[in-house]
Amino acid sequence: MFLQSLSLITALLLQMVEFTYQGTVLYQGQKLDVGSYAAPLMVDWDGDGLQDLLAGQYDEGRIRFFPNSGTNETPVFNEFQYLMDGTGYLSVPNG
C-alpha cells in the first residue's frame, strides 16, 4: 500500500512539473558551467525579491550561490560563493 501511494504521488508530481528552455545562463558574460551533473534551482535565496541561482555540483557536492544582480526577467550572475554553515561548506550527496 505504501509503495502504491508513493508511486501515485510521484506520478502526480511528475505530471505537474514542466521544464521549458529559457535560454543560456551567463556568468561574467560567458556560458555558466559548474561542472557535470549540476543540480540548479532558482529561488530568492537572499530575500531581495530577485530569483537567485543555487547550483549543486558533482565535484565535492558543494552548493554555489549566484546572487541575481539583474531582474527576474533578465537575471545577471557576476559572482558566486559556496554556501557554508558554522562548520564548513554545505554540500549535497555526490558520486
Backbone as a printed PyTorch tensor [residue, N CA C, xyz], in Angstrom:
tensor([[[  0.8260,  -1.1990,   0.0000],
         [  0.0000,   0.0000,   0.0000],
         [  0.8680,   1.2600,   0.0000]],

        [[  1.9040,   1.2680,   0.8570],
         [  2.7740,   2.4370,   0.9310],
         [  3.4430,   2.7140,  -0.4130]],

        [[  3.9660,   1.6550,  -1.0540],
         [  4.6380,   1.8430,  -2.3390],
         [  3.6780,   2.2980,  -3.4190]],

        [[  2.4200,   1.8090,  -3.3750],
         [  1.4310,   2.2670,  -4.3450],
         [  1.1610,   3.7570,  -4.1540]],

        [[  1.0110,   4.1940,  -2.9060],
         [  0.7670,   5.6040,  -2.6210],
         [  1.9430,   6.4620,  -3.0580]],

        [[  3.1510,   5.9730,  -2.7850],
         [  4.3450,   6.6980,  -3.1750],
         [  4.4320,   6.8080,  -4.6960]],

        [[  4.1110,   5.7390,  -5.3980],
         [  4.1320,   5.7560,  -6.8610],
         [  3.1050,   6.7350,  -7.4080]],

        [[  1.9190,   6.7670,  -6.8080],
         [  0.8720,   7.6840,  -7.2550],
         [  1.2930,   9.1320,  -7.0220]],

        [[  1.8540,   9.4220,  -5.8540],
         [  2.3180,  10.7830,  -5.5490],
         [  3.4140,  11.1930,  -6.5220]],

        [[  4.3610,  10.3120,  -6.7600],
         [  5.4450,  10.6000,  -7.7000],
         [  4.8920,  10.8790,  -9.0840]],

        [[  3.9490,  10.0660,  -9.5440],
         [  3.3520,  10.2590, -10.8660],
         [  2.6430,  11.6080, -10.9460]],

        [[  1.9080,  11.9780,  -9.9100],
         [  1.2100,  13.2660,  -9.9090],
         [  2.1870,  14.4340,  -9.9360]],

        [[  3.2550,  14.3400,  -9.1380],
         [  4.2520,  15.4080,  -9.1210],
         [  4.9270,  15.5440, -10.4760]],

        [[  5.2410,  14.4380, -11.1000],
         [  5.8990,  14.4870, -12.4080],
         [  4.9910,  15.0970, -13.4620]],

        [[  3.7010,  14.8980, -13.3440],
         [  2.7700,  15.4820, -14.2960],
         [  2.6910,  16.9940, -14.1460]],

        [[  2.9020,  17.5040, -12.9330],
         [  2.7750,  18.9310, -12.6890],
         [  4.0370,  19.7110, -13.0540]],

        [[  5.1670,  19.0380, -13.1910],
         [  6.4230,  19.7160, -13.4730],
         [  6.6320,  19.7770, -14.9730]],

        [[  6.8700,  20.9800, -15.4670],
         [  7.1640,  21.1550, -16.8840],
         [  8.3710,  22.0580, -17.0160]],

        [[  9.4060,  21.5460, -17.6510],
         [ 10.6180,  22.3200, -17.8570],
         [ 10.5710,  22.9510, -19.2330]],

        [[ 10.8370,  24.2320, -19.2900],
         [ 10.8200,  24.9690, -20.5390],
         [ 12.1560,  25.6790, -20.7100]],

        [[ 12.7680,  25.5140, -21.8760],
         [ 14.0380,  26.1770, -22.1520],
         [ 13.8450,  27.6870, -22.0870]],

        [[ 14.6630,  28.3480, -21.2880],
         [ 14.5650,  29.7910, -21.1130],
         [ 15.7760,  30.5330, -21.6610]],

        [[ 16.7220,  29.8280, -22.2230],
         [ 17.9200,  30.4550, -22.7520],
         [ 19.1460,  30.0400, -21.9580]],

        [[ 20.2800,  30.5040, -22.3900],
         [ 21.5440,  30.1850, -21.7550],
         [ 21.7620,  31.0750, -20.5450]],

        [[ 22.1930,  30.4930, -19.4520],
         [ 22.5200,  31.2590, -18.2480],
         [ 23.9640,  31.6980, -18.3620]],

        [[ 24.1930,  33.0040, -18.1980],
         [ 25.5390,  33.5530, -18.3190],
         [ 26.1090,  33.8880, -16.9450]],

        [[ 27.4100,  33.7170, -16.8410],
         [ 28.1530,  34.0780, -15.6370],
         [ 29.3720,  34.8570, -16.1040]],

        [[ 29.4510,  36.1150, -15.7010],
         [ 30.5200,  37.0200, -16.1420],
         [ 30.6180,  37.0480, -17.6640]],

        [[ 29.4640,  37.0650, -18.3230],
         [ 29.3920,  37.1790, -19.7770],
         [ 29.6490,  35.8990, -20.5470]],

        [[ 29.9270,  34.8000, -19.8570],
         [ 30.1990,  33.5100, -20.5020],
         [ 29.1270,  32.5040, -20.0870]],

        [[ 28.9880,  31.4400, -20.8710],
         [ 28.0420,  30.3850, -20.5330],
         [ 28.4050,  29.7930, -19.1650]],

        [[ 27.4280,  29.7290, -18.2750],
         [ 27.6500,  29.2180, -16.9260],
         [ 27.9820,  27.7360, -16.9700]],

        [[ 29.0440,  27.3440, -16.2660],
         [ 29.4540,  25.9540, -16.1890],
         [ 29.8850,  25.6530, -14.7650]],

        [[ 29.1340,  24.7980, -14.0850],
         [ 29.5010,  24.4130, -12.7180],
         [ 29.9580,  22.9620, -12.6710]],

        [[ 30.3270,  22.4210, -13.7920],
         [ 30.7840,  21.0400, -13.8450],
         [ 29.6620,  20.1040, -14.2490]],

        [[ 29.9790,  18.8410, -14.2520],
         [ 28.9990,  17.8550, -14.7010],
         [ 27.9600,  17.5570, -13.6190]],

        [[ 26.8210,  17.1000, -14.0670],
         [ 25.7180,  16.6880, -13.1890],
         [ 25.2590,  17.8070, -12.2590]],

        [[ 25.1720,  19.0080, -12.7720],
         [ 24.7320,  20.1440, -11.9630],
         [ 23.2650,  19.9640, -11.5690]],

        [[ 22.8980,  20.4960, -10.4160],
         [ 21.5260,  20.4680,  -9.9330],
         [ 21.1110,  21.9010,  -9.6200]],

        [[ 20.5910,  22.6450, -10.6210],
         [ 20.2620,  24.0560, -10.4180],
         [ 18.8800,  24.2590,  -9.7920]],

        [[ 18.7450,  25.3650,  -9.1020],
         [ 17.4780,  25.7730,  -8.5130],
         [ 17.4250,  27.2920,  -8.5010]],

        [[ 16.3510,  27.8600,  -9.0460],
         [ 16.1310,  29.3040,  -8.9880],
         [ 15.2390,  29.5820,  -7.7780]],

        [[ 15.7280,  30.4480,  -6.8950],
         [ 15.0000,  30.7670,  -5.6670],
         [ 15.5080,  32.1140,  -5.1540]],

        [[ 14.6470,  32.8700,  -4.4900],
         [ 15.0820,  34.1300,  -3.8800],
         [ 15.8010,  33.7960,  -2.5740]],

        [[ 17.0610,  33.4470,  -2.6690],
         [ 17.8250,  32.9760,  -1.5260],
         [ 18.1330,  34.0910,  -0.5250]],

        [[ 18.4270,  35.2920,  -1.0200],
         [ 18.8500,  36.3720,  -0.1250],
         [ 17.7250,  37.3400,   0.2490]],

        [[ 16.4940,  37.0510,  -0.1740],
         [ 15.3400,  37.8350,   0.2630],
         [ 15.1990,  39.2030,  -0.3640]],

        [[ 15.8440,  39.4480,  -1.5250],
         [ 15.7480,  40.7640,  -2.1570],
         [ 14.6790,  40.8360,  -3.2450]],

        [[ 13.8820,  39.7700,  -3.4070],
         [ 12.8220,  39.7610,  -4.4130],
         [ 13.2720,  39.2790,  -5.7790]],

        [[ 14.5660,  39.0010,  -5.9460],
         [ 15.1020,  38.5200,  -7.2220],
         [ 15.3980,  37.0310,  -7.1340]],

        [[ 15.1440,  36.3180,  -8.2160],
         [ 15.4220,  34.8900,  -8.2680],
         [ 16.9240,  34.6710,  -8.4310]],

        [[ 17.5500,  34.1280,  -7.4080],
         [ 18.9710,  33.8050,  -7.4330],
         [ 19.1300,  32.3790,  -7.9500]],

        [[ 20.3580,  31.9640,  -8.1770],
         [ 20.6280,  30.6230,  -8.6630],
         [ 21.4440,  29.8600,  -7.6300]],

        [[ 20.9340,  28.7110,  -7.2210],
         [ 21.6970,  27.7660,  -6.4150],
         [ 22.0360,  26.6010,  -7.3350]],

        [[ 23.2620,  26.1220,  -7.2590],
         [ 23.6630,  25.0040,  -8.1060],
         [ 24.5050,  24.0280,  -7.3110]],

        [[ 23.9510,  22.8490,  -7.0840],
         [ 24.7380,  21.7670,  -6.5190],
         [ 25.6000,  21.2140,  -7.6360]],

        [[ 26.7520,  20.7060,  -7.2950],
         [ 27.6550,  20.2150,  -8.3340],
         [ 28.2020,  18.8560,  -7.9470]],

        [[ 28.6100,  18.1140,  -8.9420],
         [ 29.1180,  16.7590,  -8.7310],
         [ 30.4330,  16.7740,  -7.9640]],

        [[ 31.3300,  17.6590,  -8.3190],
         [ 32.6430,  17.7290,  -7.6700],
         [ 32.4950,  18.1720,  -6.2190]],

        [[ 32.6920,  17.2850,  -5.2990],
         [ 32.6290,  17.5250,  -3.8580],
         [ 31.2380,  17.8710,  -3.3450]],

        [[ 30.2440,  17.9760,  -4.2100],
         [ 28.8770,  18.2260,  -3.7860],
         [ 28.6130,  19.6060,  -3.2180]],

        [[ 29.5410,  20.5220,  -3.3750],
         [ 29.3430,  21.8760,  -2.8310],
         [ 28.2030,  22.5880,  -3.5560]],

        [[ 27.5860,  23.5280,  -2.8550],
         [ 26.4650,  24.2770,  -3.4100],
         [ 26.9150,  25.7070,  -3.6660]],

        [[ 26.8250,  26.1250,  -4.9230],
         [ 27.1800,  27.5040,  -5.2840],
         [ 25.9380,  28.3850,  -5.2290]],

        [[ 26.1120,  29.5720,  -4.6920],
         [ 25.0550,  30.5910,  -4.6380],
         [ 25.4660,  31.7290,  -5.5620]],

        [[ 24.6440,  31.9690,  -6.5870],
         [ 24.8670,  33.0630,  -7.5370],
         [ 23.7840,  34.1110,  -7.2940]],

        [[ 24.0940,  35.2410,  -6.6300],
         [ 23.0770,  36.2740,  -6.4490],
         [ 22.7450,  36.9400,  -7.7780]],

        [[ 21.4730,  37.2200,  -7.9650],
         [ 20.9900,  37.8730,  -9.1820],
         [ 21.1190,  39.3820,  -9.0200]],

        [[ 21.9180,  40.0160,  -9.8600],
         [ 22.0580,  41.4750,  -9.8090],
         [ 21.2930,  42.1400, -10.9460]],

        [[ 20.5160,  41.3550, -11.6930],
         [ 19.6970,  41.8980, -12.7820],
         [ 18.2470,  41.9960, -12.3370]],

        [[ 17.3660,  41.4380, -13.1310],
         [ 15.9390,  41.3890, -12.8060],
         [ 15.4900,  39.9360, -12.8870]],

        [[ 14.2470,  39.6790, -12.4870],
         [ 13.7300,  38.3220, -12.6240],
         [ 13.5440,  37.9490, -14.0960]],

        [[ 13.2420,  38.9360, -14.9450],
         [ 13.0670,  38.6830, -16.3670],
         [ 14.4030,  38.5130, -17.0870]],

        [[ 15.4150,  39.2650, -16.6520],
         [ 16.7540,  39.1930, -17.2490],
         [ 17.7750,  39.0900, -16.1210]],

        [[ 17.9480,  37.8780, -15.5830],
         [ 18.8940,  37.7400, -14.4690],
         [ 20.3360,  37.9420, -14.9050]],

        [[ 21.1440,  38.4740, -13.9810],
         [ 22.5760,  38.6730, -14.2150],
         [ 23.3150,  38.0400, -13.0420]],

        [[ 24.2510,  37.1600, -13.3660],
         [ 25.0430,  36.4750, -12.3460],
         [ 26.5120,  36.7910, -12.5940]],

        [[ 27.1250,  37.5920, -11.7210],
         [ 28.5140,  38.0020, -11.9070],
         [ 29.4550,  37.4700, -10.8510]],

        [[ 28.9380,  36.8190,  -9.8460],
         [ 29.7840,  36.3070,  -8.7770],
         [ 29.0980,  35.1050,  -8.1580]],

        [[ 29.8400,  34.3170,  -7.4220],
         [ 29.2360,  33.2340,  -6.6540],
         [ 30.0240,  33.0450,  -5.3790]],

        [[ 29.3820,  32.3760,  -4.4450],
         [ 30.0590,  31.9460,  -3.2310],
         [ 29.5290,  30.5650,  -2.8930]],

        [[ 30.3460,  29.7560,  -2.2490],
         [ 29.8870,  28.4620,  -1.7780],
         [ 29.0890,  28.6640,  -0.4990]],

        [[ 27.9550,  27.9820,  -0.3780],
         [ 27.1630,  28.0790,   0.8380],
         [ 27.8870,  27.3590,   1.9650]],

        [[ 27.8540,  27.9840,   3.1390],
         [ 28.5380,  27.4310,   4.3050],
         [ 27.6210,  27.5250,   5.5190]],

        [[ 27.8390,  26.6420,   6.4720],
         [ 27.2240,  26.8010,   7.7820],
         [ 28.3450,  27.0510,   8.7820]],

        [[ 28.1050,  26.9100,  10.0490],
         [ 29.1240,  27.2120,  11.0460],
         [ 30.3080,  26.2450,  11.0680]],

        [[ 30.1810,  25.1250,  10.3750],
         [ 31.2500,  24.1290,  10.4410],
         [ 31.9890,  23.9180,   9.1140]],

        [[ 31.4820,  24.4690,   8.0390],
         [ 32.1420,  24.2860,   6.7460],
         [ 31.1640,  24.4210,   5.5930]],

        [[ 31.5690,  23.9130,   4.4490],
         [ 30.7430,  24.0100,   3.2460],
         [ 29.5050,  23.1460,   3.3490]],

        [[ 28.3760,  23.6900,   2.8750],
         [ 27.1720,  22.8710,   2.7150],
         [ 27.3640,  22.0650,   1.4370]],

        [[ 26.8690,  20.8570,   1.4280],
         [ 27.0320,  20.0360,   0.2370],
         [ 25.8530,  19.0990,   0.0660]],

        [[ 25.7340,  18.6070,  -1.1490],
         [ 24.7350,  17.6010,  -1.4850],
         [ 25.4850,  16.2980,  -1.7300]],

        [[ 24.8010,  15.1680,  -1.5630],
         [ 25.4800,  13.8940,  -1.8330],
         [ 26.0080,  13.8730,  -3.2700]],

        [[ 27.1810,  13.3390,  -3.4470],
         [ 27.7690,  13.2640,  -4.7980],
         [ 28.3760,  11.8850,  -4.9980]],

        [[ 28.7070,  11.6260,  -6.2520],
         [ 29.3740,  10.3780,  -6.5580],
         [ 28.4840,   9.2960,  -6.8960]]])
